Amino acid sequence: VAKDLALQLPELRDRGVRVVSKGRMQYLALNGKMGHLVTAERIDREQLCRLVEQCVLRCELIVEGEM
C-alpha cells in the first residue's frame, strides 16, 4: 500500500492511513511496520458469498490530508 500510494512508511502513521470496510467485520487491515495490506480476520468464503460465483471483498483506504 505504501508503495502504491508513493508514501514512505512513517507517512502511513503520520497521515492516519487506515482500511475501512462496509459491514460489521473488518477483514483487512494495514500493517503499519511494512505498509502491507493483511487479513485482520478469518475470511470464510462459504459464509461471505454463499450463492455468488465471484466473491469480492470491497474496502476503502482512507488517507488524511492532500495527496
Order of alpha helices (4+ residues) and beta strands (2+ residues): alpha-beta-beta-beta-alpha-beta
